Amino acid sequence: MTHKSVLLDTSFFLRFLNDADPLFNNADGYFKYFLEKDIVMMVSTISIAEYCVRGTIQELPLKTVQILPFNLDHAKRTGEFARIVFDHKKSLQVTQRAIIPNDTKLFARADVEPTIDYYISSDGESEKIFDLLKQHTPVKFQFINLSVPHHETFGILNL
């Protein structure tokens, strides 16, 4: 039996590891849901590097997530994704920050890995990049916006 899996981005950990964050409850709800439903949680070494800019690796729940290194296949798909983004960046209307190449790296990571079904992030600018990619190339995973509670994303009654 093949288990579903999710790639957790840096913003997920920033929310999940800060109980004062407005999205903490959503992050915590997803984390518990993924554990309950045996959805394998994965983190890219790219996200770990981003997190460690202001946090430490010891803060990450690495006993419950699989660490995925970035490899040559991911690099090739990143090039394809980055080309699309840079060719169409005027249509993106990214407002909060510049386009970060790590977005395309993480999306490529999720797209190349056959077991990844979901990518979760609270980064709305990243979601714009994902939507642009979907318009121009097949993308095999679903973007989950952390601002939407897990029970709404997965159609669960919140009892």
N, CA, C and O atoms as a GROMACS GRO file, in nm:
protein
  636
    1MET      N    1   0.083  -0.118   0.000
    1MET     CA    2   0.000   0.000   0.000
    1MET      C    3   0.088   0.125   0.000
    1MET      O    4   0.182   0.135   0.080
    2THR      N    5   0.059   0.219  -0.088
    2THR     CA    6   0.135   0.342  -0.097
    2THR      C    7   0.072   0.448  -0.008
    2THR      O    8  -0.048   0.475  -0.017
    3HIS      N    9   0.154   0.507   0.076
    3HIS     CA   10   0.107   0.614   0.164
    3HIS      C   11   0.116   0.747   0.092
    3HIS      O   12   0.206   0.769   0.010
    4LYS      N   13   0.024   0.835   0.123
    4LYS     CA   14   0.033   0.972   0.074
    4LYS      C   15   0.143   1.042   0.153
    4LYS      O   16   0.178   1.001   0.263
    5SER      N   17   0.195   1.149   0.094
    5SER     CA   18   0.296   1.225   0.166
    5SER      C   19   0.283   1.373   0.135
    5SER      O   20   0.220   1.413   0.037
    6VAL      N   21   0.344   1.454   0.221
    6VAL     CA   22   0.336   1.599   0.211
    6VAL      C   23   0.476   1.656   0.231
    6VAL      O   24   0.552   1.610   0.317
    7LEU      N   25   0.509   1.755   0.150
    7LEU     CA   26   0.634   1.828   0.169
    7LEU      C   27   0.602   1.954   0.248
    7LEU      O   28   0.523   2.038   0.204
    8LEU      N   29   0.665   1.967   0.364
    8LEU     CA   30   0.643   2.080   0.453
    8LEU      C   31   0.747   2.188   0.419
    8LEU      O   32   0.866   2.160   0.419
    9ASP      N   33   0.701   2.309   0.390
    9ASP     CA   34   0.799   2.414   0.360
    9ASP      C   35   0.840   2.488   0.487
    9ASP      O   36   0.787   2.462   0.595
   10THR      N   37   0.932   2.579   0.472
   10THR     CA   38   0.987   2.652   0.586
   10THR      C   39   0.879   2.726   0.664
   10THR      O   40   0.880   2.726   0.787
   11SER      N   41   0.785   2.789   0.593
   11SER     CA   42   0.682   2.867   0.661
   11SER      C   43   0.594   2.779   0.750
   11SER      O   44   0.542   2.825   0.851
   12PHE      N   45   0.578   2.652   0.713
   12PHE     CA   46   0.502   2.560   0.798
   12PHE      C   47   0.570   2.550   0.935
   12PHE      O   48   0.505   2.562   1.039
   13PHE      N   49   0.701   2.529   0.934
   13PHE     CA   50   0.774   2.514   1.060
   13PHE      C   51   0.775   2.643   1.140
   13PHE      O   52   0.768   2.640   1.263
   14LEU      N   53   0.785   2.757   1.072
   14LEU     CA   54   0.783   2.885   1.143
   14LEU      C   55   0.653   2.902   1.219
   14LEU      O   56   0.652   2.959   1.329
   15ARG      N   57   0.542   2.855   1.164
   15ARG     CA   58   0.411   2.865   1.231
   15ARG      C   59   0.395   2.757   1.337
   15ARG      O   60   0.350   2.784   1.448
   16PHE      N   61   0.432   2.635   1.302
   16PHE     CA   62   0.412   2.520   1.390
   16PHE      C   63   0.496   2.529   1.518
   16PHE      O   64   0.454   2.483   1.624
   17LEU      N   65   0.612   2.588   1.508
   17LEU     CA   66   0.703   2.594   1.622
   17LEU      C   67   0.691   2.724   1.703
   17LEU      O   68   0.774   2.753   1.789
   18ASN      N   69   0.586   2.802   1.674
   18ASN     CA   70   0.563   2.927   1.746
   18ASN      C   71   0.416   2.934   1.786
   18ASN      O   72   0.332   2.974   1.706
   19ASP      N   73   0.385   2.895   1.909
   19ASP     CA   74   0.244   2.889   1.950
   19ASP      C   75   0.179   3.027   1.961
   19ASP      O   76   0.058   3.035   1.984
   20ALA      N   77   0.255   3.134   1.944
   20ALA     CA   78   0.198   3.269   1.943
   20ALA      C   79   0.164   3.314   1.800
   20ALA      O   80   0.103   3.419   1.782
   21ASP      N   81   0.203   3.236   1.701
   21ASP     CA   82   0.176   3.272   1.561
   21ASP      C   83   0.027   3.255   1.532
   21ASP      O   84  -0.034   3.159   1.579
   22PRO      N   85  -0.033   3.347   1.456
   22PRO     CA   86  -0.176   3.336   1.422
   22PRO      C   87  -0.213   3.207   1.348
   22PRO      O   88  -0.329   3.164   1.352
   23LEU      N   89  -0.116   3.144   1.280
   23LEU     CA   90  -0.145   3.020   1.208
   23LEU      C   91  -0.098   2.895   1.283
   23LEU      O   92  -0.099   2.785   1.227
   24PHE      N   93  -0.058   2.913   1.407
   24PHE     CA   94  -0.012   2.797   1.485
   24PHE      C   95  -0.119   2.689   1.492
   24PHE      O   96  -0.089   2.572   1.468
   25ASN      N   97  -0.242   2.724   1.524
   25ASN     CA   98  -0.348   2.623   1.538
   25ASN      C   99  -0.370   2.547   1.409
   25ASN      O  100  -0.392   2.426   1.411
   26ASN      N  101  -0.364   2.618   1.296
   26ASN     CA  102  -0.379   2.547   1.168
   26ASN      C  103  -0.262   2.452   1.145
   26ASN      O  104  -0.283   2.337   1.106
   27ALA      N  105  -0.140   2.499   1.170
   27ALA     CA  106  -0.022   2.414   1.152
   27ALA      C  107  -0.030   2.292   1.244
   27ALA      O  108  -0.001   2.180   1.202
   28ASP      N  109  -0.067   2.314   1.368
   28ASP     CA  110  -0.080   2.205   1.463
   28ASP      C  111  -0.189   2.106   1.418
   28ASP      O  112  -0.172   1.985   1.429
   29GLY      N  113  -0.300   2.159   1.367
   29GLY     CA  114  -0.408   2.073   1.318
   29GLY      C  115  -0.363   1.987   1.201
   29GLY      O  116  -0.393   1.867   1.197
   30TYR      N  117  -0.291   2.045   1.108
   30TYR     CA  118  -0.238   1.967   0.995
   30TYR      C  119  -0.139   1.862   1.045
   30TYR      O  120  -0.146   1.746   1.003
   31PHE      N  121  -0.049   1.901   1.133
   31PHE     CA  122   0.052   1.807   1.183
   31PHE      C  123  -0.016   1.685   1.246
   31PHE      O  124   0.021   1.571   1.217
   32LYS      N  125  -0.114   1.710   1.332
   32LYS     CA  126  -0.186   1.599   1.396
   32LYS      C  127  -0.263   1.517   1.294
   32LYS      O  128  -0.267   1.395   1.303
   33TYR      N  129  -0.325   1.584   1.195
   33TYR     CA  130  -0.401   1.514   1.091
   33TYR      C  131  -0.308   1.424   1.010
   33TYR      O  132  -0.341   1.308   0.983
   34PHE      N  133  -0.193   1.477   0.971
   34PHE     CA  134  -0.098   1.396   0.893
   34PHE      C  135  -0.053   1.274   0.972
   34PHE      O  136  -0.042   1.165   0.916
   35LEU      N  137  -0.028   1.291   1.101
   35LEU     CA  138   0.010   1.176   1.185
   35LEU      C  139  -0.104   1.074   1.193
   35LEU      O  140  -0.082   0.954   1.177
   36GLU      N  141  -0.225   1.124   1.219
   36GLU     CA  142  -0.342   1.037   1.234
   36GLU      C  143  -0.372   0.958   1.107
   36GLU      O  144  -0.411   0.842   1.113
   37LYS      N  145  -0.355   1.022   0.992
   37LYS     CA  146  -0.389   0.959   0.864
   37LYS      C  147  -0.269   0.891   0.798
   37LYS      O  148  -0.277   0.849   0.682
   38ASP      N  149  -0.159   0.880   0.868
   38ASP     CA  150  -0.037   0.818   0.816
   38ASP      C  151   0.011   0.884   0.686
   38ASP      O  152   0.062   0.816   0.597
   39ILE      N  153  -0.007   1.014   0.677
   39ILE     CA  154   0.047   1.090   0.564
   39ILE      C  155   0.191   1.123   0.601
   39ILE      O  156   0.217   1.195   0.697
   40VAL      N  157   0.283   1.071   0.523
   40VAL     CA  158   0.425   1.086   0.552
   40VAL      C  159   0.464   1.232   0.535
   40VAL      O  160   0.440   1.293   0.430
   41MET      N  161   0.525   1.288   0.638
   41MET     CA  162   0.570   1.427   0.633
   41MET      C  163   0.718   1.429   0.593
   41MET      O  164   0.800   1.356   0.648
   42MET      N  165   0.748   1.516   0.497
   42MET     CA  166   0.883   1.526   0.445
   42MET      C  167   0.928   1.672   0.450
   42MET      O  168   0.847   1.764   0.442
   43VAL      N  169   1.058   1.691   0.462
   43VAL     CA  170   1.116   1.825   0.458
   43VAL      C  171   1.241   1.818   0.370
   43VAL      O  172   1.320   1.724   0.378
   44SER      N  173   1.256   1.918   0.287
   44SER     CA  174   1.373   1.926   0.201
   44SER      C  175   1.489   1.987   0.278
   44SER      O  176   1.470   2.067   0.370
   45THR      N  177   1.609   1.948   0.241
   45THR     CA  178   1.727   2.010   0.300
   45THR      C  179   1.728   2.160   0.271
   45THR      O  180   1.791   2.236   0.346
   46ILE      N  181   1.662   2.203   0.166
   46ILE     CA  182   1.652   2.346   0.134
   46ILE      C  183   1.573   2.418   0.244
   46ILE      O  184   1.615   2.524   0.291
   47SER      N  185   1.461   2.361   0.285
   47SER     CA  186   1.380   2.421   0.392
   47SER      C  187   1.454   2.419   0.525
   47SER      O  188   1.443   2.513   0.604
   48ILE      N  189   1.530   2.314   0.550
   48ILE     CA  190   1.608   2.308   0.673
   48ILE      C  191   1.709   2.423   0.673
   48ILE      O  192   1.727   2.490   0.775
   49ALA      N  193   1.776   2.445   0.560
   49ALA     CA  194   1.873   2.555   0.552
   49ALA      C  195   1.804   2.689   0.574
   49ALA      O  196   1.857   2.775   0.645
   50GLU      N  197   1.686   2.708   0.515
   50GLU     CA  198   1.613   2.834   0.535
   50GLU      C  199   1.576   2.852   0.681
   50GLU      O  200   1.590   2.961   0.736
   51TYR      N  201   1.527   2.746   0.745
   51TYR     CA  202   1.486   2.755   0.884
   51TYR      C  203   1.605   2.791   0.974
   51TYR      O  204   1.591   2.869   1.068
   52CYS      N  205   1.719   2.735   0.944
   52CYS     CA  206   1.837   2.755   1.029
   52CYS      C  207   1.896   2.896   1.016
   52CYS      O  208   1.992   2.927   1.087
   53VAL      N  209   1.843   2.979   0.929
   53VAL     CA  210   1.887   3.119   0.924
   53VAL      C  211   1.857   3.185   1.058
   53VAL      O  212   1.940   3.260   1.111
   54ARG      N  213   1.739   3.160   1.114
   54ARG     CA  214   1.700   3.222   1.241
   54ARG      C  215   1.675   3.120   1.353
   54ARG      O  216   1.669   3.156   1.471
   55GLY      N  217   1.660   2.994   1.317
   55GLY     CA  218   1.635   2.890   1.417
   55GLY      C  219   1.749   2.789   1.417
   55GLY      O  220   1.851   2.808   1.350
   56THR      N  221   1.730   2.683   1.493
   56THR     CA  222   1.832   2.577   1.498
   56THR      C  223   1.770   2.445   1.453
   56THR      O  224   1.649   2.424   1.464
   57ILE      N  225   1.853   2.359   1.404
   57ILE     CA  226   1.806   2.229   1.355
   57ILE      C  227   1.744   2.148   1.469
   57ILE      O  228   1.655   2.065   1.445
   58GLN      N  229   1.789   2.170   1.592
   58GLN     CA  230   1.735   2.096   1.706
   58GLN      C  231   1.589   2.129   1.733
   58GLN      O  232   1.519   2.051   1.797
   59GLU      N  233   1.541   2.244   1.685
   59GLU     CA  234   1.402   2.283   1.706
   59GLU      C  235   1.306   2.208   1.614
   59GLU      O  236   1.187   2.198   1.643
   60LEU      N  237   1.357   2.155   1.504
   60LEU     CA  238   1.271   2.087   1.405
   60LEU      C  239   1.233   1.948   1.452
   60LEU      O  240   1.315   1.879   1.513
   61PRO      N  241   1.109   1.905   1.424
   61PRO     CA  242   1.064   1.772   1.467
   61PRO      C  243   1.113   1.662   1.372
   61PRO      O  244   1.034   1.594   1.306
   62LEU      N  245   1.245   1.645   1.366
   62LEU     CA  246   1.305   1.556   1.267
   62LEU      C  247   1.280   1.408   1.294
   62LEU      O  248   1.307   1.324   1.208
   63LYS      N  249   1.230   1.374   1.413
   63LYS     CA  250   1.197   1.233   1.440
   63LYS      C  251   1.067   1.192   1.373
   63LYS      O  252   1.039   1.073   1.358
   64THR      N  253   0.986   1.291   1.331
   64THR     CA  254   0.856   1.260   1.270
   64THR      C  255   0.850   1.297   1.122
   64THR      O  256   0.746   1.279   1.058
   65VAL      N  257   0.959   1.347   1.067
   65VAL     CA  258   0.960   1.383   0.925
   65VAL      C  259   1.080   1.318   0.856
   65VAL      O  260   1.184   1.294   0.918
   66GLN      N  261   1.063   1.290   0.728
   66GLN     CA  262   1.173   1.238   0.648
   66GLN      C  263   1.248   1.355   0.586
   66GLN      O  264   1.187   1.451   0.539
   67ILE      N  265   1.380   1.348   0.586
   67ILE     CA  266   1.463   1.452   0.525
   67ILE      C  267   1.495   1.410   0.382
   67ILE      O  268   1.541   1.299   0.357
   68LEU      N  269   1.469   1.502   0.289
   68LEU     CA  270   1.490   1.474   0.148
   68LEU      C  271   1.600   1.564   0.092
   68LEU      O  272   1.584   1.687   0.090
   69PRO      N  273   1.710   1.506   0.047
   69PRO     CA  274   1.815   1.588  -0.014
   69PRO      C  275   1.774   1.633  -0.154
   69PRO      O  276   1.689   1.571  -0.218
   70PHE      N  277   1.835   1.740  -0.200
   70PHE     CA  278   1.812   1.793  -0.334
   70PHE      C  279   1.910   1.722  -0.427
   70PHE      O  280   2.029   1.711  -0.397
   71ASN      N  281   1.860   1.672  -0.542
   71ASN     CA  282   1.948   1.595  -0.631
   71ASN      C  283   1.941   1.645  -0.776
   71ASN      O  284   1.878   1.747  -0.804
   72LEU      N  285   2.006   1.574  -0.866
   72LEU     CA  286   2.018   1.616  -1.006
   72LEU      C  287   1.882   1.624  -1.076
   72LEU      O  288   1.857   1.718  -1.152
   73ASP      N  289   1.794   1.528  -1.053
   73ASP     CA  290   1.660   1.531  -1.114
   73ASP      C  291   1.582   1.654  -1.067
   73ASP      O  292   1.509   1.716  -1.144
   74HIS      N  293   1.598   1.688  -0.940
   74HIS     CA  294   1.530   1.807  -0.887
   74HIS      C  295   1.588   1.933  -0.953
   74HIS      O  296   1.515   2.027  -0.984
   75ALA      N  297   1.719   1.934  -0.973
   75ALA     CA  298   1.784   2.048  -1.035
   75ALA      C  299   1.734   2.069  -1.178
   75ALA      O  300   1.710   2.182  -1.220
   76LYS      N  301   1.719   1.960  -1.254
   76LYS     CA  302   1.669   1.972  -1.392
   76LYS      C  303   1.527   2.028  -1.394
   76LYS      O  304   1.497   2.116  -1.474
   77ARG      N  305   1.440   1.978  -1.308
   77ARG     CA  306   1.301   2.026  -1.304
   77ARG      C  307   1.296   2.170  -1.253
   77ARG      O  308   1.212   2.249  -1.296
   78THR      N  309   1.386   2.205  -1.161
   78THR     CA  310   1.394   2.343  -1.113
   78THR      C  311   1.423   2.438  -1.228
   78THR      O  312   1.363   2.544  -1.238
   79GLY      N  313   1.515   2.399  -1.315
   79GLY     CA  314   1.545   2.482  -1.432
   79GLY      C  315   1.423   2.505  -1.518
   79GLY      O  316   1.400   2.616  -1.566
   80GLU      N  317   1.344   2.401  -1.539
   80GLU     CA  318   1.222   2.414  -1.619
   80GLU      C  319   1.123   2.508  -1.550
   80GLU      O  320   1.066   2.596  -1.614
   81PHE      N  321   1.104   2.488  -1.420
   81PHE     CA  322   1.012   2.574  -1.345
   81PHE      C  323   1.060   2.718  -1.342
   81PHE      O  324   0.981   2.810  -1.362
   82ALA      N  325   1.188   2.738  -1.316
   82ALA     CA  326   1.243   2.874  -1.307
   82ALA      C  327   1.229   2.947  -1.441
   82ALA      O  328   1.201   3.067  -1.443
   83ARG      N  329   1.248   2.877  -1.550
   83ARG     CA  330   1.232   2.938  -1.683
   83ARG      C  331   1.089   2.990  -1.700
   83ARG      O  332   1.069   3.102  -1.748
   84ILE      N  333   0.992   2.911  -1.662
   84ILE     CA  334   0.852   2.953  -1.672
   84ILE      C  335   0.827   3.076  -1.585
   84ILE      O  336   0.765   3.172  -1.630
   85VAL      N  337   0.876   3.073  -1.463
   85VAL     CA  338   0.854   3.183  -1.370
   85VAL      C  339   0.918   3.312  -1.423
   85VAL      O  340   0.854   3.417  -1.423
   86PHE      N  341   1.042   3.304  -1.466
   86PHE     CA  342   1.110   3.424  -1.513
   86PHE      C  343   1.052   3.475  -1.645
   86PHE      O  344   1.050   3.595  -1.669
   87ASP      N  345   1.004   3.383  -1.730
   87ASP     CA  346   0.940   3.425  -1.856
   87ASP      C  347   0.807   3.496  -1.832
   87ASP      O  348   0.764   3.576  -1.915
   88HIS      N  349   0.742   3.468  -1.720
   88HIS     CA  350   0.609   3.522  -1.692
   88HIS      C  351   0.604   3.603  -1.563
   88HIS      O  352   0.495   3.627  -1.510
   89LYS      N  353   0.717   3.646  -1.512
   89LYS     CA  354   0.718   3.710  -1.380
   89LYS      C  355   0.639   3.840  -1.375
   89LYS      O  356   0.593   3.879  -1.268
   90LYS      N  357   0.623   3.908  -1.487
   90LYS     CA  358   0.543   4.031  -1.486
   90LYS      C  359   0.397   4.003  -1.454
   90LYS      O  360   0.328   4.087  -1.396
   91SER      N  361   0.349   3.887  -1.492
   91SER     CA  362   0.210   3.852  -1.465
   91SER      C  363   0.187   3.804  -1.322
   91SER      O  364   0.072   3.789  -1.280
   92LEU      N  365   0.294   3.780  -1.248
   92LEU     CA  366   0.282   3.727  -1.112
   92LEU      C  367   0.226   3.827  -1.012
   92LEU      O  368   0.150   3.790  -0.923
   93GLN      N  369   0.263   3.951  -1.026
   93GLN     CA  370   0.223   4.054  -0.931
   93GLN      C  371   0.260   4.015  -0.788
   93GLN      O  372   0.178   4.024  -0.697
   94VAL      N  373   0.383   3.971  -0.773
   94VAL     CA  374   0.434   3.938  -0.640
   94VAL      C  375   0.456   4.068  -0.567
   94VAL      O  376   0.529   4.156  -0.615
   95THR      N  377   0.394   4.082  -0.451
   95THR     CA  378   0.398   4.210  -0.380
   95THR      C  379   0.485   4.210  -0.256
   95THR      O  380   0.550   4.311  -0.227
   96GLN      N  381   0.488   4.103  -0.183
   96GLN     CA  382   0.555   4.104  -0.053
   96GLN      C  383   0.705   4.082  -0.060
   96GLN      O  384   0.778   4.126   0.030
   97ARG      N  385   0.753   4.018  -0.162
   97ARG     CA  386   0.895   3.989  -0.169
   97ARG      C  387   0.934   3.958  -0.314
   97ARG      O  388   0.849   3.936  -0.400
   98ALA      N  389   1.062   3.956  -0.337
   98ALA     CA  390   1.111   3.918  -0.469
   98ALA      C  391   1.091   3.768  -0.488
   98ALA      O  392   1.077   3.694  -0.391
   99ILE      N  393   1.091   3.725  -0.612
   99ILE     CA  394   1.081   3.582  -0.640
   99ILE      C  395   1.208   3.515  -0.590
   99ILE      O  396   1.319   3.555  -0.625
  100ILE      N  397   1.192   3.414  -0.509
  100ILE     CA  398   1.305   3.344  -0.453
  100ILE      C  399   1.322   3.212  -0.529
  100ILE      O  400   1.227   3.135  -0.541
  101PRO      N  401   1.443   3.186  -0.579
  101PRO     CA  402   1.464   3.059  -0.651
  101PRO      C  403   1.430   2.936  -0.569
  101PRO      O  404   1.402   2.831  -0.626
  102ASN      N  405   1.433   2.946  -0.435
  102ASN     CA  406   1.399   2.830  -0.352
  102ASN      C  407   1.256   2.784  -0.373
  102ASN      O  408   1.226   2.666  -0.356
  103ASP      N  409   1.164   2.875  -0.409
  103ASP     CA  410   1.028   2.834  -0.439
  103ASP      C  411   1.028   2.729  -0.550
  103ASP      O  412   0.966   2.623  -0.537
  104THR      N  413   1.096   2.759  -0.659
  104THR     CA  414   1.097   2.665  -0.770
  104THR      C  415   1.174   2.538  -0.734
  104THR      O  416   1.140   2.430  -0.782
  105LYS      N  417   1.275   2.550  -0.651
  105LYS     CA  418   1.349   2.430  -0.607
  105LYS      C  419   1.259   2.338  -0.526
  105LYS      O  420   1.258   2.216  -0.547
  106LEU      N  421   1.183   2.395  -0.435
  106LEU     CA  422   1.095   2.313  -0.352
  106LEU      C  423   0.980   2.254  -0.433
  106LEU      O  424   0.943   2.138  -0.412
  107PHE      N  425   0.925   2.331  -0.524
  107PHE     CA  426   0.819   2.278  -0.610
  107PHE      C  427   0.872   2.165  -0.698
  107PHE      O  428   0.805   2.064  -0.716
  108ALA      N  429   0.993   2.183  -0.751
  108ALA     CA  430   1.053   2.077  -0.834
  108ALA      C  431   1.074   1.952  -0.750
  108ALA      O  432   1.053   1.841  -0.797
  109ARG      N  433   1.116   1.972  -0.628
  109ARG     CA  434   1.138   1.861  -0.536
  109ARG      C  435   1.008   1.783  -0.515
  109ARG      O  436   1.007   1.660  -0.520
  110ALA      N  437   0.900   1.855  -0.493
  110ALA     CA  438   0.770   1.790  -0.474
  110ALA      C  439   0.721   1.725  -0.602
  110ALA      O  440   0.659   1.618  -0.598
  111ASP      N  441   0.747   1.787  -0.716
  111ASP     CA  442   0.696   1.736  -0.843
  111ASP      C  443   0.771   1.612  -0.890
  111ASP      O  444   0.710   1.521  -0.946
  112VAL      N  445   0.900   1.606  -0.868
  112VAL     CA  446   0.981   1.494  -0.915
  112VAL      C  447   0.961   1.370  -0.828
  112VAL      O  448   0.960   1.257  -0.878
  113GLU      N  449   0.945   1.392  -0.700
  113GLU     CA  450   0.931   1.279  -0.606
  113GLU      C  451   0.796   1.212  -0.628
  113GLU      O  452   0.692   1.275  -0.608
  114PRO      N  453   0.795   1.085  -0.669
  114PRO     CA  454   0.667   1.020  -0.703
  114PRO      C  455   0.571   1.004  -0.586
  114PRO      O  456   0.451   0.987  -0.607
  115THR      N  457   0.621   1.009  -0.464
  115THR     CA  458   0.533   0.984  -0.350
  115THR      C  459   0.471   1.111  -0.291
  115THR      O  460   0.384   1.101  -0.204
  116ILE      N  461   0.512   1.229  -0.335
  116ILE     CA  462   0.462   1.352  -0.274
  116ILE      C  463   0.329   1.392  -0.339
  116ILE      O  464   0.321   1.412  -0.461
  117ASP      N  465   0.227   1.404  -0.256
  117ASP     CA  466   0.093   1.440  -0.302
  117ASP      C  467   0.058   1.585  -0.271
  117ASP      O  468  -0.021   1.648  -0.342
  118TYR      N  469   0.118   1.639  -0.163
  118TYR     CA  470   0.083   1.772  -0.116
  118TYR      C  471   0.209   1.853  -0.085
  118TYR      O  472   0.315   1.799  -0.054
  119TYR      N  473   0.192   1.983  -0.094
  119TYR     CA  474   0.295   2.078  -0.054
  119TYR      C  475   0.223   2.180   0.032
  119TYR      O  476   0.126   2.240  -0.013
  120ILE      N  477   0.268   2.202   0.155
  120ILE     CA  478   0.197   2.292   0.245
  120ILE      C  479   0.284   2.412   0.279
  120ILE      O  480   0.403   2.400   0.310
  121SER      N  481   0.219   2.530   0.272
  121SER     CA  482   0.290   2.656   0.296
  121SER      C  483   0.191   2.763   0.339
  121SER      O  484   0.073   2.757   0.306
  122SER      N  485   0.241   2.860   0.413
  122SER     CA  486   0.158   2.977   0.446
  122SER      C  487   0.198   3.096   0.359
  122SER      O  488   0.148   3.207   0.379
  123ASP      N  489   0.286   3.073   0.266
  123ASP     CA  490   0.341   3.180   0.182
  123ASP      C  491   0.253   3.205   0.060
  123ASP      O  492   0.256   3.129  -0.037
  124GLY      N  493   0.174   3.312   0.066
  124GLY     CA  494   0.084   3.345  -0.045
  124GLY      C  495   0.158   3.379  -0.172
  124GLY      O  496   0.107   3.353  -0.281
  125GLU      N  497   0.277   3.437  -0.161
  125GLU     CA  498   0.357   3.469  -0.280
  125GLU      C  499   0.403   3.341  -0.348
  125GLU      O  500   0.407   3.333  -0.471
  126SER      N  501   0.437   3.242  -0.270
  126SER     CA  502   0.476   3.112  -0.322
  126SER      C  503   0.358   3.046  -0.394
  126SER      O  504   0.376   2.981  -0.497
  127GLU      N  505   0.238   3.064  -0.339
  127GLU     CA  506   0.119   3.007  -0.403
  127GLU      C  507   0.095   3.071  -0.539
  127GLU      O  508   0.048   3.004  -0.631
  128LYS      N  509   0.126   3.199  -0.553
  128LYS     CA  510   0.113   3.265  -0.684
  128LYS      C  511   0.207   3.200  -0.786
  128LYS      O  512   0.170   3.179  -0.901
  129ILE      N  513   0.328   3.167  -0.743
  129ILE     CA  514   0.424   3.102  -0.831
  129ILE      C  515   0.372   2.963  -0.869
  129ILE      O  516   0.382   2.922  -0.985
  130PHE      N  517   0.318   2.891  -0.771
  130PHE     CA  518   0.261   2.759  -0.798
  130PHE      C  519   0.149   2.769  -0.902
  130PHE      O  520   0.144   2.690  -0.996
  131ASP      N  521   0.058   2.865  -0.884
  131ASP     CA  522  -0.053   2.883  -0.978
  131ASP      C  523  -0.003   2.914  -1.119
  131ASP      O  524  -0.058   2.865  -1.217
  132LEU      N  525   0.101   2.995  -1.128
  132LEU     CA  526   0.160   3.026  -1.259
  132LEU      C  527   0.217   2.900  -1.323
  132LEU      O  528   0.196   2.876  -1.442
  133LEU      N  529   0.288   2.821  -1.247
  133LEU     CA  530   0.345   2.698  -1.300
  133LEU      C  531   0.236   2.605  -1.352
  133LEU      O  532   0.249   2.548  -1.460
  134LYS      N  533   0.127   2.592  -1.276
  134LYS     CA  534   0.016   2.504  -1.318
  134LYS      C  535  -0.044   2.549  -1.451
  134LYS      O  536  -0.095   2.466  -1.526
  135GLN      N  537  -0.039   2.678  -1.480
  135GLN     CA  538  -0.093   2.729  -1.607
  135GLN      C  539  -0.006   2.689  -1.725
  135GLN      O  540  -0.054   2.685  -1.839
  136HIS      N  541   0.122   2.658  -1.700
  136HIS     CA  542   0.215   2.638  -1.810
  136HIS      C  543   0.279   2.500  -1.819
  136HIS      O  544   0.346   2.469  -1.917
  137THR      N  545   0.259   2.418  -1.717
  137THR     CA  546   0.318   2.284  -1.719
  137THR      C  547   0.240   2.195  -1.622
  137THR      O  548   0.185   2.245  -1.523
  138PRO      N  549   0.234   2.066  -1.648
  138PRO     CA  550   0.168   1.977  -1.552
  138PRO      C  551   0.245   1.975  -1.419
  138PRO      O  552   0.368   1.965  -1.418
  139VAL      N  553   0.172   1.984  -1.311
  139VAL     CA  554   0.228   1.975  -1.176
  139VAL      C  555   0.147   1.868  -1.104
  139VAL      O  556   0.024   1.874  -1.102
  140LYS      N  557   0.214   1.771  -1.045
  140LYS     CA  558   0.143   1.653  -0.993
  140LYS      C  559   0.101   1.660  -0.847
  140LYS      O  560   0.036   1.567  -0.798
  141PHE      N  561   0.135   1.766  -0.777
  141PHE     CA  562   0.101   1.775  -0.635
  141PHE      C  563   0.004   1.889  -0.612
  141PHE      O  564  -0.009   1.979  -0.695
  142GLN      N  565  -0.062   1.885  -0.498
  142GLN     CA  566  -0.160   1.987  -0.460
  142GLN      C  567  -0.095   2.084  -0.361
  142GLN      O  568  -0.028   2.042  -0.267
  143PHE      N  569  -0.117   2.214  -0.384
  143PHE     CA  570  -0.069   2.316  -0.290
  143PHE      C  571  -0.173   2.333  -0.181
  143PHE      O  572  -0.290   2.354  -0.210
  144ILE      N  573  -0.130   2.323  -0.056
  144ILE     CA  574  -0.219   2.347   0.058
  144ILE      C  575  -0.177   2.478   0.122
  144ILE      O  576  -0.062   2.495   0.162
  145ASN      N  577  -0.272   2.571   0.130
  145ASN     CA  578  -0.246   2.699   0.195
  145ASN      C  579  -0.276   2.683   0.344
  145ASN      O  580  -0.388   2.650   0.383
  146LEU      N  581  -0.176   2.707   0.425
  146LEU     CA  582  -0.187   2.688   0.570
  146LEU      C  583  -0.292   2.778   0.634
  146LEU      O  584  -0.336   2.752   0.746
  147SER      N  585  -0.333   2.884   0.565
  147SER     CA  586  -0.436   2.971   0.622
  147SER      C  587  -0.574   2.905   0.620
  147SER      O  588  -0.667   2.953   0.684
  148VAL      N  589  -0.586   2.795   0.546
  148VAL     CA  590  -0.710   2.718   0.541
  148VAL      C  591  -0.695   2.600   0.638
  148VAL      O  592  -0.603   2.520   0.622
  149PRO      N  593  -0.782   2.587   0.738
  149PRO     CA  594  -0.770   2.476   0.834
  149PRO      C  595  -0.780   2.340   0.766
  149PRO      O  596  -0.843   2.325   0.661
  150HIS      N  597  -0.716   2.241   0.826
  150HIS     CA  598  -0.710   2.107   0.767
  150HIS      C  599  -0.849   2.048   0.743
  150HIS      O  600  -0.869   1.977   0.645
  151HIS      N  601  -0.943   2.076   0.830
  151HIS     CA  602  -1.076   2.016   0.814
  151HIS      C  603  -1.147   2.073   0.691
  151HIS      O  604  -1.232   2.006   0.632
  152GLU      N  605  -1.113   2.195   0.650
  152GLU     CA  606  -1.170   2.250   0.527
  152GLU      C  607  -1.099   2.193   0.405
  152GLU      O  608  -1.163   2.160   0.305
  153THR      N  609  -0.968   2.182   0.411
  153THR     CA  610  -0.890   2.128   0.299
  153THR      C  611  -0.931   1.985   0.266
  153THR      O  612  -0.945   1.948   0.150
  154PHE      N  613  -0.948   1.906   0.370
  154PHE     CA  614  -0.976   1.763   0.350
  154PHE      C  615  -1.125   1.729   0.367
  154PHE      O  616  -1.160   1.611   0.369
  155GLY      N  617  -1.210   1.829   0.380
  155GLY     CA  618  -1.355   1.805   0.386
  155GLY      C  619  -1.399   1.726   0.506
  155GLY      O  620  -1.482   1.635   0.495
  156ILE      N  621  -1.344   1.759   0.621
  156ILE     CA  622  -1.375   1.688   0.744
  156ILE      C  623  -1.469   1.774   0.828
  156ILE      O  624  -1.454   1.896   0.834
  157LEU      N  625  -1.564   1.711   0.890
  157LEU     CA  626  -1.649   1.785   0.984
  157LEU      C  627  -1.566   1.819   1.106
  157LEU      O  628  -1.502   1.733   1.166
  158ASN      N  629  -1.568   1.945   1.143
  158ASN     CA  630  -1.493   1.988   1.260
  158ASN      C  631  -1.583   1.975   1.383
  158ASN      O  632  -1.659   2.066   1.416
  159LEU      N  633  -1.573   1.862   1.451
  159LEU     CA  634  -1.659   1.833   1.565
  159LEU      C  635  -1.596   1.876   1.695
  159LEU      O  636  -1.656   1.858   1.801
   0.00000   0.00000   0.00000
